[in-house]
Amino acid sequence: MCSLSRVYLRAGALFAALIWVIAGAAFGQRSQPKVAGQQTTPTAIELSANLGAWFEVYQILPGVFTIREPGHWERVISYLVVGSQRALLFDTGTGIGDIRAVVSELTDLEIVVVNSHSHPDHIGGNYQFETIYGLDNATAARNAKGRSVADSQRFVLEQAFSRQPPATFSRDTYRIRPYEITHPIQDGARLDLGERTLEVWVTPGHAPDALCLVDSEHRFVLTGDTFYLGRLFVASEAGSLEQYASSAARLATLADAVDRVLPAHSATLLKPIFLERLNEAFRQVVSGKARAQEVKDGRQEYRFDRFSISVGR
């Protein structure tokens, strides 16, 4: 949801507890995913017991599945999009559970991985897959090297969990493992899954390697952390605010071209009007019309309806 250096260091017990209260997580209980602005009802998919204790899977559209990890405070959502020849996994979660085994229970097709960006909660399971598409830039290359055990520990502190992690998980040895980007991609690349094609839209701002995937025929966009209902973090790199604003303006052009927005956190199946609201919010922030509040970690918080924009170091 946010960069390790800016947020995971500050994710103490109080913040984690607040996340769980807001999200309505309950230990040992399946949490029906929120659906904002659509009449679609997700269908729960039963997994084998050892996987279902950590992951929750729903079919939200024909050939589209959410893979949720509600027991970790990030509550990240990975997406499996199934074509007739291949299936695409958009993000691989935290790496706390065995997401490869989950995918194997959903399809026997060849799997290709595309990451919305390379923050730890989105690349944790990358090492389990052979085919990974990623942007050819410095951030993607650096994060593909993984992180040490010491650098990964802050992500799995005891207070980060609202349910028991899998028996195979060890806090003492957990790390973001290295992986190989086997297929560099660029903006505009078209990923053919067989009877379904996803187009890559590079959308820097939250991270230098952020991207979205657009399925024009089936009228949805996968936004990763570029948009979700919650606190949107602008990367600390110089120029990130302006890049994010440009990305938001571009995404707003999809408002009449898609019916659903599928983010990596919080509610899913959002109305596309949120893309227009995101664009307007960034316009107000960049122009200075929006009024900011300073939060305790030194970041400027701009609050809007159902989301906020967080800017700072």
N, C-alpha and C positions, 0 to 999 in steps of 0.2 A: 504493500500500500504506500510505502514511503521509503526513502533511502535509509540504509542501515546506520550511517553516521549521524543522521539527524533525528531519527525516531527510535530505533531499537534501544539505543543507549538510555533513552528517556522513558521507555515503556515499563514503568514500575507497576507494582501491584495495584495501586489505586486506579491507574489508567486502564489496566487490563480488566479489572472488575467492572469499570464503567462500560467498557465495550460489551462485556457479556450481558449486562443489564439492558443496555439499549437494544442489543441484537436479540434478546429473549432466549439466549442459549440455556439449555437445561441439561445437566449431566445425565448421560445415558438415554436421552430422549430425542427422537427424530424431530428436527425442526423444519416445518414446511417452509420452503423458500418464499420470500416476498415477491409478488408480481405487481409491478406498479404500472397502472394505466392500460392494462390489457385484460381481456376476458379469458385468455388462455390459462388452463389449469395444468400445472406440471404433473407428470406421472412418476411416482416413486419407483425406482428400480431396485429390487432386492439383490444384495450382494452376498457372497459367502460370509459366514459369521465373522471370520477374522478380519475381513476388509470392511464390512458394514459397521464394525465398532468404531472405526475412525472416519471413513468416508461416507458421504451421502450423495446418491446419484439420482438425478431426475431427467426424464426426457421432457424438454420444454417446447420443442418444435419437431417436426418430422426430420429425423436424422441428426438432431442436435441434442446433446446431453450436457448437463452441468455436473461437475465433480467437485463437491464441496468438502471442506475440512473445518467443520464447525467447532471442533474441540480446541483449536488454536485461536488466539485473540485476533489474528489477522482475518480469519474466516474467509480465506481466499476461495475464489471460484475458478476452476479450470474448465475448459469447454472441449468436448469431443464432437467434431463435425464429420459425419460419415457420408462419403460418396459411394459410387458403385464400384470403384477400383481401389481407392485408398481412403484412409481416414486421417484427419488432421487434429492433433492435440494442441490447443491454444493454451500454453503454459502447463507446467508440470507440478505446481504446488510447492509445498514446503520441503518435501523429501522426508518427512517424518513417517509417513506410511508408504506402502508399495503401490504407487499409482500405475505402474506397468501392469501389475496383476489386475487392477480394476479395469483398465482398458481392455485387457485380454478377455474379461468376462462380458464385455460389451460388443466386441467385434473381433473377427479373425483376419481382417484386412491389414495390409501394410500400414504402418503408422509413420506419419511425418510430424515432427514437432516444430511449431513456430512460437516464439516467445513474444509476448506483448512488450516486454522490456526485461532487463536482466537483474532486477532486484531479487533478493533471496527467496521471498515467498512465491516467486513465479518460476524459478529455475531449479528448485531443490531436487526434482526427479529427472532432470535432463540426462544425467549420467546413465540412466536405464535404457536410453533409446539410441539407435544407430544413425538415424537420419534427422538432422536438425538444421532448419533454415534460420538464418539470422542476418541482421544488417552488417555490412562490411564497414564497421567504424571502430574507433579506439575503445569506446565504452563496452561494446559487446565483446570485443576480443579480450579485454582485461578481465571482465567478470566471468568469462568462460574458463579462466584458470582456476576458479573455485576460491574457497576461503579456508583458512586454517581452522582447526578445532577451537582454538582460543578465540578467534574472531567470530566464530559462529555461535558460541555459547550464549551470548546475550539474546539471541533469537529464541532460545528454548529454556529460558529460566522457568522455574517451577510455576511462577504466577502467570506464565503465558498460556497455561492449559486450563480448560474448563471441563475436560474429561480425560480419562486415563489414556495415555498414548499407547500405540501398539506394543505388544510384548517384544517385538524385534527391535524396538527403538532404544537407544542408549544415549542418555544425555552426555555422558562422558566422552563418547566417540563421535557424536553428531558433528557433521560439517557439511558445508556446501561443496559438493565434489566437482572436480573439473569435468568438462565435456568438450566435444569438438563441434564447431559449426561446420557442417559438411557441405552446405549449399548457401553461399552468400547471396543475398537478395537485395533489391533496390526498390525504391518507390515505383509503384505501377506494375510490379511483378504480378503475374496471374498464376495462381496455384490450382491446377486442374486435378480434382479428386475423382473425376468420372461422374458426368451428369450433375456436377456442381463445381463452380469455379469461385475462388475467393481472390479478391484483389488487395494487394498490399498498399496501405496508405501510411507513409512515414509521418509521425505526429510528435515531434520532440517537444519537450516542455516539462513534463513530469520526470522524464529521463532522456538523456541524449539519444538513446537507442529505442525510444518508444515507437510503437506502430499499432495500427488498427487493421482489421480485415473486414472487407465489404463483400457481402453476397448480394449482388444486385438482383439476380433472378428471384431469390427467396426473400429479398427485401429486409435484410437485417445487417447490423454492423457490430462487430466485436470490438469494444473500446479499451479493454485492459484497464489500466489505471488512469488513462487520459480523461475518462469520465466515469464516475459512479456517484451515488448519493452518499455524501459524506465529506470529509475534509480532503481536498485535492491539494497535494503538495507540489509546488513548483521547485524544480531542481535548483541546486545552489550554484551551478555553473553560470558564468557571465552570459547574459543574453537569453536566459531560459524563460523569463517572463514574456518577452517579446515573441519567442518561438512558440510558447504555449498559446499565446493570443492568436498567432497565425494558424496554429493547428486547430484551435477552436473555430476560427472563421471558416476554415476549410470544411470541418465536420458539419458546420451549420448548413452547408450546401446539400447535405443529405436529408434534410428535414422532410422533403417531399419525395425522396427516392427510397426511403426505407420505412418500415412499419414498426420495427423493434430495435432497441438499443440493448446490447448485452454486455454489461460491465463485469469487472473481475472482483468486485466486492459489493456487499449490501444487496439491494433488490435487483431483480433481473427483469427482462422484457419491458423495458421502459419505453414510454412514448417518445417519438423523435423530437417533440417540441423541446425536450431538455437540451438538445444540441443547439437550438437557437438561444436558449437561456444561457447556456455556457458561453457562447460567443458574446452575448450582450454583457455578461458579467465581466469577462476579460476586457472588453472595450471600456467599461467603467473603471476597472482597476488601472489599466494602462494610461487612460486619459486623466486620472486623478479625481474623477467624479465620485468614486466609491470611497467611503470612510472606513479606515482600518482600525482594528483593535489589536493591541499588542498582547500576545499570550506569553506564558511564563518562560517558554523556551526561546524567547527573543524573536519569534516569527510574527509577521504581520498577518492578521486574520481578517479576511473580507467575507462577510456572511451574506448569503443569498437564500432564496427559497429552496430548502432541502439539500443544499450543498454549500461549501465554503471554499475559498481559495487561500492557501497559506503560502506566504512569500517570506523568504529570509535565508539566513546562512544554513 
